[in-house]
Amino acid sequence: MNESKVGTKKRITIILLVVLIIVAFVLGYLLRGGEKPESARIGEASSPAGVKQETIWTCAMHPQIRLPEPGQCPICGMDLIPVTTGGDEMEGSRRLIMSETAKKLAEIRVNPVERKFVAAEIRLAGKVDFDETRLGYITAWIPGRIDRLFVDYTGIQVKKGEHMVYMYSPEVLATEEELLQAIQAVNELGKSESGIIKETATATVVAARERLRLWGLSEEQIKDIENNPKPSDHITIYSPMSGIVIHKNAVEGMYVQTGTRIYTIADLSRVWVKLDAYESDLMWLRYGQDVEFTTDADPGEIFRGKISFIDPFLNEKTRTIKLRVNVDNPDGKLRPGIFVRAIVKTDVAAGGKVMDPDLAGKWICPMHPDVVREKEGDCPICGMPLVTTESLGYVSSDKTDAPLVIPVTAALKTGRRAVVYVEVPGTEKPTFEGREIVLGPRAGDYYIVRSGLQEGEMVVTNGNFKIDSAIQIEAKPSMMMPEGGGGGGGHQHGQSAPGKKFGQATKDMPMDISPAFRSALAPLYGTYFHIQAFLAGDDLVGAKGGYGALAKVVDSVDMNLLEGHPHMVWMELSRKLKNDAVVGGDSKTPKEAREAFNNLSQNIISLEKQFGHAGEATYYLFFCPMAFNDKGAHWFQETKALSNPFFGKSMLKCGEIKESLKGR
């Protein structure tokens, strides 16, 4: 390649870089509404008088770069831009202030956090199968030889009472002879004065008749035998039910023993539909729910049934659980083996429950979901006591049972947690604050909110990515950079970097707070130490119990003991701690509980750094370099005896004391 072409490429690269810089600054200018930088205005709005502000220089393309002096970005070479910090760090750490014009240009829209029932549609697939309760078997009740099979292939429709098998049996011949002789004896002894002989003959008749009845002969067959003076050595077996012959297990001329199965008959007037449900769908599925499904055999026709059974065992290969649906099939369109596509529509309630107005407050049979009553009693089909629908996970339509929800577009997901932007009320200009929340499952166009928001708050549903980008440019905590450009101020989603000193991961500074508030934090520290001890002892149940108590302990702290900046700091920390409580309480394995504990430890470190603890007790900050695949993790203990919560009993003594912290 000649030099002129190389020079041309270099010039094009420089021009593109300059254009990119201009676009970045124009975007920032527009978002600020043509006013001075947000960092300066945030500082003016939130910094208390007399507090010195510090200028940090960052890169518009790489906001993680934060240097004390101007210069060029060590990554891309762009000129650094100033970001003013200081004063009320927490108040401005996740906030963006813009003009009304900028809000319109960014097309920002907000929606309220609502408490309402939302609909979820669970799509399932499966196939039609026989109803096992409607299968019948024709078996040999006595030994013999099959001389004739009236149904000689499967798939034939038979009716109850139709003849099926003609079988030779010596035992039948002997019993018929015994019956006829006994009847003859009774008739001859009719005028006899010997009561004992007469009673014996009568008893023989009754016994012979009962033996034939137990062998499957009908009353009419027995009467025919009694009226025929010559005993027969054959017996005809009739169908006990109507249905389809699905199995033929014998052939003519075959000798059979008592219990040998000859035919299997299935009544297809009602069938089962077996569906596969994924683990994530199980929370919306309940016994007794209505199911709609279609088949390729009858396109456009919708069939309906009710969930009658949810398998308690998971198929570990497919990670699915079988559901069974009872479906009436009077016209026989649903043939066993046909594939179906089903939909279960459910109204989602709080606490992992569902709302169905037709079942709320009712009584239902645990074996027959079609049996629903207004009052308690017994099932008319099986006689089992009816149970309340509430015991099966249903709730009423009362609004207090409705979950807290936000539109799907409001959440910027970052794993198990998510970031939303909340419009701050009562401000002169549009102000938006980043908030970490814990989401539940998705239900249609909504997410259920587990923690972090309150009903009535306004969340950004359009333009939140633009807000997040603007905050990221200012090197503040955002979805993409939860620790902020300088690695501080935000909640850590992963593990603390190995070798960091206490407090290095945040810009938290000690605060002057009242002794009363510091004392109010004692139960919070105590709960944290309990969780740490449970995890060190590999006690998942105990750890989950500690997480369950954590949110209540946080709510019990009287925030009225704080004001100004400390009050804002506690509000932010308390939300994060309650998020940790929800995530930890949902843990299914020790690994998940320990991941939640790492996040909790980061927040407790921030709490200790800024507020401290009351009393004369010394807390010890430990560090394990091997935790989380050698990324390392910190945690607190109230004793020097090393007890690693991240490995438990397998590596209980892995770690070292990094700092000792005395009470204030």
C-alpha positions in Angstrom: 0.0 0.0 0.0 1.5 3.4 -1.0 2.0 6.3 1.5 -0.8 8.4 0.1 -3.4 5.7 0.8 -2.1 5.2 4.3 -2.3 9.0 4.9 -5.8 9.1 3.6 -6.9 6.3 6.0 -5.3 8.1 8.9 -7.1 11.3 8.0 -10.5 9.5 7.7 -9.9 7.9 11.1 -9.1 11.3 12.7 -12.2 12.8 11.1 -14.5 10.0 12.4 -13.0 10.4 15.9 -13.7 14.1 15.8 -17.2 13.6 14.6 -17.8 11.0 17.4 -16.6 13.5 20.0 -18.8 16.2 18.7 -21.8 13.9 18.7 -21.1 12.8 22.3 -20.9 16.5 23.4 -24.0 17.5 21.4 -26.0 14.6 23.0 -24.9 15.7 26.4 -25.7 19.3 25.6 -29.2 18.4 24.4 -29.9 16.2 27.4 -28.9 19.1 29.6 -31.3 21.4 27.7 -28.4 23.6 26.5 -27.5 24.5 30.1 -24.3 24.1 32.0 -23.1 20.6 32.8 -25.3 18.4 35.0 -22.4 17.7 37.4 -22.1 21.4 38.2 -25.8 21.9 38.6 -26.2 18.8 40.8 -23.4 20.2 42.9 -25.1 23.5 43.2 -28.4 21.9 44.0 -27.2 19.4 46.5 -23.9 20.5 48.0 -24.3 22.2 51.4 -22.8 25.7 51.7 -19.1 25.8 52.5 -18.3 22.3 51.3 -15.4 22.3 49.0 -16.0 20.6 45.6 -13.4 18.5 43.9 -13.0 18.3 40.1 -12.3 14.9 38.6 -11.4 14.5 34.9 -13.0 11.6 33.0 -13.4 10.4 29.4 -16.7 10.7 27.6 -16.0 7.3 25.9 -14.5 5.5 28.9 -16.2 6.9 32.1 -14.3 4.5 34.3 -11.3 6.7 33.8 -11.2 9.3 36.7 -8.0 11.3 37.1 -7.3 14.3 39.4 -5.8 16.4 36.5 -6.7 17.2 32.9 -5.1 15.3 30.1 -5.8 12.5 27.5 -7.6 9.3 28.0 -5.1 6.5 28.4 -7.4 4.2 26.4 -8.5 6.2 23.4 -6.5 9.4 23.6 -9.5 11.7 23.8 -9.3 14.9 25.9 -10.7 14.4 29.4 -13.7 16.4 30.5 -14.3 17.7 34.1 -16.8 16.2 36.5 -17.4 18.1 39.7 -17.9 16.0 42.8 -18.1 16.7 46.5 -20.8 17.8 48.9 -23.8 15.5 48.9 -22.3 12.5 47.1 -25.2 10.2 47.6 -27.9 12.6 46.5 -26.2 13.2 43.1 -24.7 9.8 42.6 -27.5 8.4 40.5 -29.4 11.5 39.6 -29.8 13.4 36.3 -31.4 16.8 36.1 -32.6 18.1 32.7 -34.8 20.8 31.3 -38.3 20.3 30.0 -37.0 20.7 26.5 -34.4 18.0 26.9 -37.0 15.7 28.4 -39.2 16.1 25.3 -36.2 15.7 23.0 -35.3 12.4 24.8 -38.9 11.3 24.5 -39.0 10.4 28.2 -42.3 8.9 29.4 -43.1 7.8 32.9 -45.7 5.4 34.3 -46.8 4.8 37.9 -45.8 1.8 39.9 -49.2 0.0 40.4 -50.7 -2.6 42.5 -52.9 -4.7 40.3 -53.6 -8.2 39.0 -51.8 -8.8 35.7 -52.4 -11.6 33.3 -49.9 -14.2 32.3 -50.1 -16.7 29.5 -48.2 -19.9 29.9 -47.8 -21.8 26.6 -47.4 -25.6 26.9 -47.1 -28.6 24.6 -48.0 -32.2 25.1 -50.1 -35.0 23.7 -53.4 -36.8 24.3 -53.3 -40.0 26.4 -55.7 -42.6 27.8 -57.6 -41.8 31.0 -56.1 -44.5 33.3 -59.2 -44.4 35.4 -61.3 -45.5 32.4 -59.3 -48.5 31.3 -60.8 -52.0 31.6 -59.3 -55.5 31.3 -60.9 -58.7 30.2 -59.1 -61.5 32.0 -59.5 -65.2 32.5 -61.1 -65.8 35.9 -60.7 -69.6 35.7 -58.2 -71.8 33.9 -59.1 -73.0 30.4 -58.6 -72.9 26.6 -59.7 -70.1 24.3 -61.7 -71.6 21.5 -63.1 -68.4 20.0 -62.1 -64.7 20.1 -65.0 -62.6 18.8 -62.8 -59.5 18.6 -59.7 -60.6 16.8 -57.9 -57.2 16.2 -57.4 -53.9 18.1 -59.1 -50.7 17.5 -62.7 -52.1 17.4 -65.4 -50.3 19.3 -67.3 -52.5 21.7 -70.2 -52.0 23.9 -70.9 -53.1 27.4 -72.3 -56.6 27.5 -71.1 -57.7 24.0 -69.6 -61.2 23.9 -65.8 -61.3 23.6 -64.4 -64.7 24.4 -65.7 -68.3 24.1 -63.6 -70.5 26.4 -63.5 -74.2 27.3 -63.1 -74.9 31.0 -63.2 -78.3 32.8 -63.9 -76.4 36.1 -67.0 -74.8 34.7 -68.2 -78.2 33.6 -67.7 -79.7 37.0 -69.4 -76.8 38.8 -72.4 -76.9 36.4 -72.8 -80.6 37.1 -72.6 -80.0 40.8 -75.2 -77.2 40.5 -77.7 -79.4 38.5 -77.3 -82.3 40.8 -77.8 -80.1 43.8 -81.0 -78.6 42.3 -82.3 -82.1 41.5 -81.6 -83.2 45.0 -83.5 -80.3 46.4 -86.4 -81.0 44.2 -86.4 -84.7 45.2 -86.2 -83.8 48.9 -88.9 -81.3 48.7 -91.3 -83.6 50.7 -88.6 -85.1 52.8 -88.8 -84.8 56.6 -85.0 -84.8 56.9 -84.3 -81.2 57.4 -80.5 -81.6 57.6 -80.3 -83.3 54.2 -82.5 -80.7 52.6 -80.4 -77.8 54.1 -77.2 -79.5 52.8 -78.5 -79.7 49.3 -79.8 -76.2 49.3 -76.4 -74.9 50.6 -74.7 -76.8 47.7 -77.0 -75.0 45.2 -76.1 -71.6 46.7 -72.4 -72.4 46.7 -72.4 -73.5 43.1 -74.3 -70.5 42.0 -71.9 -68.2 43.9 -68.9 -69.9 42.4 -70.2 -69.3 38.9 -70.9 -65.7 39.7 -67.4 -65.2 40.9 -66.1 -66.6 37.7 -67.8 -63.8 35.8 -71.0 -65.5 34.7 -74.1 -63.2 34.7 -77.4 -64.0 36.4 -78.9 -64.8 33.0 -76.1 -67.2 32.2 -76.6 -69.0 35.5 -80.3 -69.3 34.9 -79.7 -70.7 31.5 -77.5 -73.4 33.0 -80.2 -74.3 35.6 -82.8 -74.6 32.9 -80.6 -76.7 30.7 -80.5 -80.3 31.8 -77.2 -80.9 30.1 -74.1 -79.1 31.5 -71.8 -77.2 29.2 -68.1 -77.3 29.2 -67.7 -73.8 27.7 -68.2 -70.3 29.1 -68.8 -67.0 27.2 -67.0 -63.9 28.6 -68.8 -60.5 27.9 -67.4 -57.0 27.9 -67.7 -55.2 31.2 -67.6 -51.7 29.6 -67.9 -49.8 26.4 -64.8 -48.5 24.7 -62.1 -49.3 22.2 -60.0 -52.5 22.2 -56.5 -51.2 22.5 -54.7 -54.4 23.3 -55.3 -58.1 22.3 -53.1 -60.4 24.4 -54.3 -63.8 23.5 -55.0 -66.0 20.4 -57.5 -68.8 19.7 -56.4 -72.2 21.0 -54.3 -70.6 23.8 -54.5 -72.1 27.3 -54.9 -69.5 30.0 -54.6 -69.4 33.8 -56.6 -67.5 36.3 -55.7 -63.8 35.8 -54.4 -64.0 32.3 -55.2 -60.8 30.5 -57.0 -61.3 27.2 -58.1 -57.7 26.2 -57.6 -54.1 27.3 -60.4 -51.7 26.6 -60.2 -47.9 26.9 -63.2 -45.6 27.4 -62.3 -42.5 25.2 -65.4 -40.5 26.2 -62.9 -38.7 28.5 -59.1 -38.5 28.0 -56.1 -37.1 29.6 -53.9 -34.5 28.0 -50.3 -34.6 29.4 -48.4 -31.4 29.1 -44.8 -30.4 29.8 -44.2 -27.3 32.0 -40.8 -25.7 32.5 -39.6 -24.9 36.0 -40.1 -21.2 35.5 -43.8 -21.7 34.6 -44.7 -23.7 37.7 -45.4 -20.6 39.8 -48.4 -19.8 37.7 -49.9 -23.3 37.5 -52.5 -24.6 39.9 -54.7 -27.6 40.4 -58.1 -26.9 38.9 -57.1 -24.2 36.4 -58.8 -24.1 33.1 -56.7 -25.1 30.0 -57.3 -24.3 26.4 -55.6 -26.2 23.6 -55.7 -26.9 19.9 -54.6 -29.8 17.7 -53.4 -30.1 14.1 -56.1 -32.7 13.5 -58.9 -30.2 14.0 -57.4 -26.8 13.2 -59.4 -23.8 14.6 -61.3 -25.8 17.2 -60.5 -25.0 20.8 -60.7 -27.8 23.4 -60.9 -27.2 27.1 -60.1 -29.0 30.3 -58.9 -28.6 33.9 -55.6 -29.4 35.5 -56.2 -32.5 37.6 -52.6 -33.4 38.6 -49.2 -31.7 38.8 -46.3 -34.2 39.0 -44.3 -33.7 42.2 -41.1 -34.9 40.4 -38.9 -33.0 37.9 -37.5 -34.7 34.8 -33.9 -33.8 35.2 -33.1 -34.4 31.5 -35.7 -32.1 30.1 -36.1 -29.8 33.2 -39.9 -30.1 32.9 -42.7 -31.3 35.0 -45.8 -33.2 33.7 -49.3 -31.8 34.0 -52.4 -33.8 33.5 -55.6 -32.3 32.2 -59.0 -34.0 32.2 -60.9 -33.4 29.0 -64.3 -34.6 27.9 -64.3 -36.3 24.5 -67.8 -37.2 23.6 -67.3 -37.1 19.8 -64.0 -39.0 20.0 -62.0 -36.3 18.2 -59.1 -36.4 20.7 -57.3 -39.6 19.9 -54.4 -40.8 22.1 -51.1 -39.8 20.8 -52.2 -36.5 19.1 -50.0 -33.5 19.8 -51.5 -30.4 21.4 -50.5 -26.8 22.0 -52.1 -25.4 25.1 -52.4 -22.1 26.9 -53.1 -21.4 30.6 -54.3 -17.9 31.3 -53.9 -16.8 34.9 -54.2 -13.6 36.9 -51.1 -13.2 38.9 -51.4 -12.3 42.6 -48.8 -11.4 45.2 -46.7 -14.0 46.9 -46.6 -16.4 44.0 -50.3 -17.0 44.1 -53.0 -16.7 41.4 -56.4 -15.1 41.3 -59.4 -16.9 39.8 -62.8 -15.3 40.6 -64.6 -18.6 39.8 -62.6 -20.5 42.5 -61.9 -17.8 45.1 -63.4 -18.8 48.4 -64.7 -22.1 47.2 -64.2 -25.8 48.2 -62.8 -28.3 45.7 -62.2 -32.0 45.5 -58.5 -32.9 45.5 -59.2 -35.8 43.1 -61.9 -34.4 40.8 -61.3 -30.7 39.9 -64.7 -30.5 38.3 -66.3 -30.8 41.8 -66.4 -27.2 43.2 -68.8 -26.3 46.0 -69.7 -23.2 47.9 -69.4 -25.0 51.3 -67.4 -27.8 52.8 -68.4 -31.3 52.4 -67.5 -34.6 50.7 -66.9 -35.3 47.0 -70.0 -37.0 45.5 -67.7 -39.1 43.2 -64.9 -40.4 45.5 -66.2 -39.4 48.9 -63.0 -37.5 49.8 -63.4 -34.3 52.0 -63.4 -31.1 49.9 -60.5 -28.6 50.5 -60.4 -24.9 50.3 -59.1 -23.3 47.1 -56.9 -21.1 49.2 -54.9 -24.1 50.3 -54.1 -24.8 46.7 -52.6 -21.3 46.0 -55.7 -19.2 45.0 -56.6 -15.8 46.4 -59.6 -13.6 46.2 -60.0 -10.5 43.9 -59.3 -8.2 46.9 -56.7 -5.5 45.8 -54.6 -6.2 48.8 -53.7 -9.5 47.2 -52.6 -7.8 44.0 -48.8 -7.6 43.3 -46.7 -4.5 42.8 -45.9 -4.2 39.1 -44.1 -2.1 36.6 -44.1 -2.2 32.8 -41.4 -4.4 31.2 -39.9 -1.4 29.4 -39.1 0.3 32.8 -36.5 -2.2 33.9 -32.9 -2.3 32.8 -32.0 -5.9 33.8 -28.6 -6.8 35.2 -29.1 -10.4 36.3 -31.2 -11.1 39.3 -31.4 -7.3 40.1 -32.5 -4.5 37.8 -32.2 -0.8 37.5 -35.1 1.6 37.0 -35.1 5.4 36.8 -37.7 7.1 39.1 -38.9 10.6 38.5 -38.1 12.6 41.7 -41.2 14.5 42.8 -41.2 18.1 44.0 -38.2 19.3 41.9 -38.1 22.5 39.8 -36.7 20.7 36.8 -37.2 17.1 35.7 -35.0 15.0 37.9 -34.5 11.3 37.6 -32.9 8.9 40.1 -31.5 5.5 39.5 -32.9 2.8 41.7 -31.8 -0.8 42.1 -34.8 -3.1 42.6 -35.4 -6.8 42.8 -37.8 -8.2 40.2 -40.0 -11.2 40.4 -41.2 -13.1 37.3 -42.5 -11.5 34.2 -46.3 -11.6 33.6 -47.2 -10.5 30.1 -46.2 -6.9 29.7 -45.3 -6.4 33.4 -42.7 -7.4 35.9 -43.6 -8.1 39.5 -41.6 -6.0 41.9 -40.2 -7.8 44.9 -38.4 -4.9 46.5 -37.1 -1.4 45.9 -40.3 0.5 44.8 -43.5 1.8 46.3 -46.9 2.1 44.8 -47.4 5.5 43.1 -43.8 6.2 42.3 -43.3 7.2 38.7 -40.8 5.1 36.7 -39.3 5.9 33.3 -40.7 3.5 30.7 -39.3 5.2 27.6 -35.9 7.0 27.4 -34.4 5.2 30.3 -31.4 4.0 28.2 -30.8 7.7 27.3 -30.8 8.7 30.9 -28.5 5.8 31.8 -26.1 6.8 29.1 -26.0 10.4 30.2 -25.4 9.3 33.8 -22.6 6.9 32.6 -20.9 9.8 30.7 -20.8 11.7 34.0 -19.1 8.6 35.6 -21.9 8.0 38.0 -23.3 4.5 38.9 -25.5 3.3 36.0 -26.8 0.0 34.7 -23.6 -0.7 32.7 -21.3 0.7 35.4 -22.9 -0.1 38.7 -19.9 1.1 40.6 -19.7 4.3 38.7 -16.8 5.5 36.6 -14.5 5.6 39.5 -15.6 2.3 41.0 -17.5 3.8 43.9 -20.8 4.9 45.2 -22.9 2.1 43.6 -24.0 -1.3 44.7 -21.6 -4.1 43.7 -23.3 -6.9 41.8 -20.3 -9.1 41.7 -17.4 -9.8 44.1 -15.0 -7.3 45.6 -11.7 -7.2 43.9 -8.9 -9.0 45.7 -6.5 -6.9 47.6 -8.8 -3.9 48.1 -8.6 -2.2 51.4 -11.6 -1.6 53.6 -13.8 1.1 52.0 -11.7 1.3 48.9 -14.6 0.1 46.8 -16.7 3.1 47.7 -16.3 6.8 48.3 -18.1 6.6 51.6 -16.9 9.0 54.2 -17.6 8.9 58.0 -20.6 10.9 59.0 -21.6 12.7 62.1 -24.8 11.1 63.2 -26.6 10.8 66.5 -25.7 8.0 69.0 -29.4 7.0 69.1 -29.3 6.1 65.4 -26.1 4.3 65.7 -27.6 2.3 68.5 -30.6 1.6 66.4 -28.4 -0.2 63.9 -27.3 -2.9 66.5 -30.1 -5.4 65.5 -29.1 -5.0 61.8 -25.5 -5.9 62.6 -26.7 -8.8 64.7 -28.8 -10.2 61.9 -25.9 -9.9 59.5 -23.6 -11.8 61.9 -26.3 -14.5 62.3 -26.4 -15.0 58.5 -22.6 -15.1 58.4 -22.5 -17.8 61.1 -25.2 -19.9 59.4 -23.4 -19.9 56.1 -20.1 -20.7 57.8 -21.9 -23.8 59.2 -23.4 -24.7 55.9 -26.9 -24.1 57.3 -29.0 -23.0 54.3 -32.3 -23.0 56.2 -30.9 -20.8 59.0 -29.3 -18.4 56.5 -32.6 -18.1 54.7 -34.3 -17.4 58.0 -31.8 -14.6 58.7 -32.5 -13.1 55.3 -36.2 -13.3 56.0 -35.7 -11.3 59.2 -33.3 -8.8 57.6 -36.0 -6.7 55.8 -38.0 -6.4 59.1 -34.9 -5.3 61.0 -34.2 -2.6 58.4 -37.7 -1.3 58.5 -37.5 -1.1 62.3 -34.7 1.4 62.2 -36.1 4.9 62.9 -35.0 7.0 60.0 -36.4 10.1 61.7 -33.3 10.1 63.8 -31.4 11.4 60.7 -31.8 14.4 58.5 -30.1 16.0 55.5 -27.4 14.0 53.7 -27.2 11.2 56.3 -30.9 10.7 55.8 -30.5 10.3 52.0 -27.6 7.9 52.5 -29.7 5.7 54.8 -32.6 5.7 52.4 -30.4 4.4 49.7 -28.7 1.8 51.8 -31.9 0.6 53.4 -33.3 -0.1 49.9 -30.3 -2.1 49.0 -30.3 -4.0 52.2 -34.0 -5.0 51.6 -33.1 -6.0 48.1 -30.4 -8.3 49.6 -33.0 -9.7 52.0 -35.3 -10.7 49.1 -32.6 -12.2 46.9 -31.1 -14.1 49.9 -34.4 -15.4 51.0 -35.1 -16.7 47.5 -31.9 -18.8 47.5 -32.3 -22.4 46.5 -28.7 -23.5 47.1 -25.9 -22.5 49.5 -24.1 -21.0 46.4 -26.9 -18.6 45.8 -27.1 -17.7 49.5 -23.4 -16.9 49.5 -23.6 -14.8 46.4 -26.4 -12.8 48.1 -24.2 -12.5 51.3 -21.4 -11.0 49.3 -23.7 -8.2 48.1 -25.0 -7.8 51.6 -21.4 -7.6 53.0 -20.6 -4.8 50.5 -23.6 -2.8 51.8 -22.7 -3.5 55.5 -19.1 -2.3 54.7 -20.6 0.9 53.3 -22.8 1.2 56.4 -19.9 0.7 58.8 -17.7 3.1 56.9 -20.2 5.9 57.0 -22.2 5.3 60.2 -20.1 3.0 62.3 -21.4 0.8 65.1 -22.3 1.7 68.7 -20.6 0.4 71.8 -17.1 -0.7 72.7 -17.2 -4.0 70.6 -14.6 -4.4 67.9 -15.7 -5.8 64.5 -13.2 -7.5 62.2 -13.0 -7.2 58.5 -11.9 -10.5 56.8 -10.8 -11.1 53.3 -10.7 -14.5 51.4 -8.7 -14.3 48.2 -10.1 -17.7 46.9 -13.8 -16.8 47.1 -15.7 -16.7 43.8 -13.1 -18.3 41.6 -10.2 -16.4 43.2 -11.9 -13.0 42.8 -11.9 -12.6 46.5 -14.5 -11.3 48.9 -14.7 -9.4 52.2 -17.0 -10.0 55.2 -17.4 -8.8 58.8 -17.2 -10.9 62.0 -17.7 -9.9 65.6 -14.9 -12.3 66.7 -11.3 -12.9 65.6 -11.9 -16.6 65.2 -11.9 -17.1 61.4 -15.1 -18.6 60.1 -15.4 -18.3 56.3 -19.0 -18.0 55.1 -18.1 -18.4 51.5 -16.7 -21.9 51.8 -18.2 -23.1 55.1 -16.9 -26.3 56.6 -14.9 -27.2 53.5 -12.5 -24.3 54.0 -13.6 -22.7 57.2 -10.2 -21.1 58.0 -9.5 -19.6 54.6 -8.9 -15.8 54.9 -7.2 -13.1 57.0 -8.1 -10.1 59.1 -7.7 -6.9 57.1 -8.9 -4.3 59.6 -10.2 -4.0 63.1 -13.0 -1.5 63.6 -14.0 -0.1 67.0 -17.4 1.2 68.0 -18.0 4.9 67.9 
